[in-house]
Structure formats: structure tokens, C-alpha cells
């Protein structure tokens, strides 16, 4: 970890040109296309931990993934190429980042391929993960708008064994890794059986994983996003009993997401302002044109601050954004909407 901190601290942000796909990333992509494997995956995000069963079959566009939860509420995920079906108890939508983390060996390399220009890939050592010899690579961002990533790959096959999202100190904010892993050449018919079966009926929804910029006209102007990011979605949520209606804009680069919540500013109450850390997330609160604006995401604070500077109601130019006062003890209500 000391070496990670040292690498992250080296130098300032540099200019960069179009990059080729690094060999380590190409090996990850090839492994997902050609290998058959299964294992237990552990995800840790802040204080939350979950374990999953992952079965992968080879094929074009990252092959196929079948995922089922091993603790808590039961759910399943089935992916072929860029189409993903998720079965949940209830109707709560699945977050794109959660889907990517559940299938991290096949999905993280595919998402990284599209933003490879914005990272430098540096080998930093060797070790072991899931009982296999592993090689450690640091994907260090070339600007201040994205998080570093630690990528641990199987030395023999190039398969991604662990992916971690780091802060500027090298501390792991989110991670997904194999606890057990079995790679086979010719699996039997019962090898990929999902067990146990769910005790409750699942509600299935389909998601597209090839994320694209939103083409619709928005009631809010998003005047700037970091290079490689785009406006991914917009929704207006009507007020529940006793609540306040709010608007929700999502900005993403396929690996990190910033959620922008917009609601009327409180009347006589002093609205929260400032930047703070909420578990593994950064959050920023400000007011713009009589609206309370809250940005929450897995991007660095610099990205949230500069996105906020470009926000304005449609037809208006962005104005000044006041985030100066820190409100470490003021809860950000929009965190609960994530």
C-alpha cells in the first residue's frame, strides 16, 4: 500500500494523446472472451459487504455471466454481450455500477477500454489472489476528474481477479475480488447449476450495458462534464406523502457515476453547502436559481465541483456556485435517494 501511495503522489496532471490498449488490458479482454470459470466474488463498498456466485462462459463481447447472491435478499443476474437481465425481489432498479461490479472480470475491462486515454497503466508488483499467482497494475488517472484503480490479474491467463477504486491517498473505496476461482476447459452439464433456487418470485428487468449519451432535451443545462463522461439519464420523481418532488440527472463514464439531485430550496432553513465524504462517495451541496442541488458520486470532488459550475435551468447561463461553507454535521437527504 505504501508503494501505491507513492505512485499516486508522483508528479502533477499531464497532457496526453490518444493511447493504445495496454497489453495488460488486452489480456483481460481476451480472458473474458475465451475462458470458462466460476467462483465466489466478494464486494466491499464502505461498510457494506456482499458475496456472489459467478459463472462465466466464453464468447464474443465478453462472453456470458450468470450471477446469484449468496447472502441477504436473493437476486440473479444473467448477461449475454451488452444485454443484462436482473431478477430482484421487489421493483427497485439496479444501479449500473452494481451490475459492473457483479461481473467485474468481464465488464471492468470493457468499460476501461473506452476510457483508456485518461489513464496510465503501471505494473507495481506481484502477489496472490484466490490462491493464484497474480500481477498488480495501477491505472493512474491523467487528470483530477477520475479515480485511480488497482487491477490484479491472473499471471497465467490475464483474467482480472480483483478491481479496486482508490482515493488520492491509495485507500480502497470500493473493491470486488475472487475469494475462490475455478477455471476449466470442458465443464459438465451440472457445473453451472444455480443453487439454491429463490424462495420468492423474482421481478425481472432488462438493462443495456452499452451506455450511450442521452439524446433528449433536458429542462436543465449541463454545461460541462469531465472528458470521457456524458449525460446518461434524466428523471423526475414525484413527491411521496409529505415529501418533495425532485429531478435526477446522471453523469457517467461507464466506471464512475455522478448523480445530480435537484429540488426546491428550503424556505427559511439555511440550505446545506459544501463538499464532504459520505462513505465511499463524494457529495457536494449548493444552491442554483432557487433550487437545492446535491451531487453524489464515485468521482473525485473536483469533478463534482466543476459539473456543478456548469448547471443551470434550460435557457439560462450557469451562474456562480457557492460551496464554500463546510457542513460536515448536516445530513444530505439526497444520499438516501441513491
JOVEN-V18370 format. One record per pair of residues at least 24 apart in sequence whose ideal C-beta (glycine too) atoms are under 8 Angstrom apart, sorted by the first residue. I is the first residue (numbers start at 1). J is the second residue. D is the distance in whole Angstrom. If there is no record, write none. Layout:
i/j/d
I/J/D
I/J/D
//
This chain:
i/j/d
1/170/6
3/124/6
3/125/7
4/124/7
4/138/6
4/150/7
4/166/7
4/170/4
5/169/6
5/170/4
7/122/6
7/124/6
7/138/6
7/140/6
7/170/8
8/138/8
8/140/7
8/148/6
8/166/7
8/168/6
8/169/7
8/170/5
13/142/6
13/143/5
13/144/6
14/142/6
16/117/6
16/118/7
16/142/5
17/117/8
18/117/6
19/116/5
19/117/5
19/119/8
20/116/8
21/113/6
21/116/6
22/116/7
22/121/4
24/121/6
24/123/7
24/135/8
24/137/5
24/151/7
24/153/6
24/158/7
25/109/6
25/112/6
25/113/7
25/116/7
25/121/7
27/153/7
27/157/8
27/158/3
28/105/8
28/108/8
28/109/4
28/151/8
28/153/6
28/158/6
28/159/7
28/160/5
29/62/8
29/109/5
29/110/7
29/113/7
30/158/6
31/105/7
31/154/7
31/157/5
31/158/5
31/159/4
31/160/7
32/56/7
32/58/8
32/62/5
32/63/6
32/105/6
32/106/4
32/109/6
32/110/8
32/159/8
32/160/8
33/58/6
33/59/7
33/60/6
33/61/8
33/62/7
33/63/6
34/58/5
35/157/6
35/159/6
35/183/6
36/183/7
36/184/5
36/185/7
36/187/6
37/105/8
37/159/7
37/181/6
37/182/6
37/183/5
37/184/7
38/181/8
38/182/6
38/184/8
38/191/7
38/192/7
39/130/7
39/178/5
39/179/7
39/180/5
39/181/4
39/182/6
40/70/7
40/178/7
40/179/5
40/180/5
41/67/8
41/102/7
41/104/7
41/176/6
41/177/7
41/178/6
41/179/7
42/176/7
42/177/6
42/178/8
42/179/5
43/101/5
43/102/7
43/174/8
43/175/7
43/176/5
44/172/8
44/174/7
44/175/5
44/176/8
45/101/8
45/173/8
45/174/5
45/175/8
45/279/8
45/280/5
46/173/8
46/174/8
46/279/3
46/280/4
46/281/8
47/279/7
51/179/7
52/102/6
53/194/7
54/102/7
54/103/7
54/105/8
55/191/8
55/192/5
55/194/8
56/103/8
56/105/7
56/106/6
57/192/7
61/110/8
62/106/4
62/107/7
62/110/6
63/106/6
65/102/8
65/103/4
65/106/6
65/107/8
66/192/7
66/194/7
67/102/5
67/103/6
68/194/5
74/198/5
74/199/7
74/200/7
74/202/8
75/202/7
76/194/7
76/198/7
76/202/7
77/102/6
77/103/7
79/103/6
79/106/8
79/209/7
82/208/6
82/209/5
82/210/4
83/206/7
83/207/8
83/208/7
83/209/7
84/206/7
84/207/5
84/208/8
84/209/5
85/204/6
85/205/7
85/206/5
85/207/8
86/204/7
86/205/6
86/206/8
86/207/6
87/198/8
87/202/3
87/203/7
87/204/5
88/202/6
88/203/6
88/205/8
89/198/8
89/200/5
89/201/8
89/202/6
89/203/7
90/203/7
91/203/6
93/205/7
94/205/7
94/207/7
95/257/8
95/338/8
96/207/8
96/209/8
96/211/7
96/232/8
96/252/7
96/257/7
97/255/8
97/256/8
97/257/6
97/298/7
99/207/7
99/209/7
100/209/8
100/254/8
100/255/7
101/163/8
101/174/7
101/176/5
102/176/8
104/160/6
104/163/5
104/176/4
105/159/6
105/160/4
105/161/8
105/178/8
107/209/7
108/151/8
108/160/6
108/163/5
108/255/7
109/160/6
111/254/4
111/255/5
112/139/7
112/149/8
112/255/7
114/228/8
114/253/8
114/254/6
115/146/8
115/228/5
115/253/6
115/254/7
115/255/7
117/142/8
117/228/7
118/142/5
118/143/7
118/146/6
118/227/7
118/228/5
119/146/8
119/149/8
121/151/8
126/155/7
127/152/7
129/161/4
129/162/5
129/177/6
129/178/6
130/161/6
130/177/7
130/178/4
130/179/6
130/180/6
130/181/4
131/180/8
131/181/7
132/156/7
132/161/7
132/181/7
134/161/6
134/162/8
143/226/7
143/227/7
144/300/6
144/302/4
144/303/8
145/226/4
145/227/7
145/229/8
145/299/7
145/300/6
145/302/6
145/303/4
145/306/7
146/226/7
146/228/8
146/253/7
146/255/8
146/256/6
146/299/6
146/300/7
146/303/7
147/173/7
147/256/6
147/298/7
147/299/7
147/300/6
149/255/8
150/175/8
152/177/7
157/183/7
159/183/7
165/255/8
165/256/8
165/280/8
165/298/7
167/300/8
168/300/7
173/280/4
173/298/7
174/280/5
174/298/7
211/252/6
211/254/5
217/314/8
218/249/7
218/314/7
219/247/7
219/313/7
219/314/5
220/247/7
220/249/6
220/262/7
220/311/6
220/312/7
220/313/6
220/314/6
221/310/8
221/311/7
221/312/5
221/313/7
221/314/5
221/315/8
221/316/7
221/318/7
222/249/7
222/251/7
222/260/8
222/307/7
222/310/6
222/311/6
223/309/8
223/310/3
223/311/7
223/312/7
223/318/5
224/306/6
224/307/7
224/309/7
224/310/4
225/251/5
225/307/6
225/310/8
226/253/7
226/299/7
226/303/5
226/306/7
226/307/8
228/253/5
229/253/5
229/258/8
229/303/8
232/257/7
237/337/8
246/334/8
246/337/7
248/337/7
251/297/8
251/307/6
256/297/7
256/298/5
256/299/5
256/303/8
257/297/5
257/298/6
257/299/8
258/295/6
258/296/7
258/297/3
258/298/8
258/299/5
258/303/6
258/304/6
258/307/6
259/295/7
259/296/5
259/297/6
259/334/8
259/337/8
259/338/6
260/293/7
260/294/8
260/295/5
260/307/7
260/311/7
261/293/7
261/294/4
261/295/8
261/296/7
261/334/4
261/337/6
262/291/5
262/292/8
262/293/6
263/291/7
263/292/5
263/334/8
264/290/7
264/291/6
264/292/7
265/290/6
265/291/6
265/292/5
266/292/7
272/327/5
272/330/4
272/332/6
273/322/6
273/323/6
273/324/7
273/325/5
273/327/6
274/323/6
274/324/7
274/325/5
274/326/4
274/327/5
274/328/8
275/301/5
275/304/7
275/305/7
275/323/6
275/326/7
276/326/7
276/327/7
276/328/6
276/332/8
278/332/7
278/335/5
281/335/8
281/338/8
283/332/5
283/334/8
283/335/7
284/308/6
284/323/6
285/323/7
285/327/7
285/330/8
285/332/6
286/321/5
286/322/6
286/323/5
287/322/7
288/312/7
288/319/7
288/321/7
289/313/6
289/316/7
289/319/7
294/332/6
294/333/8
294/334/4
294/335/8
296/332/7
296/334/6
296/335/6
296/338/6
//
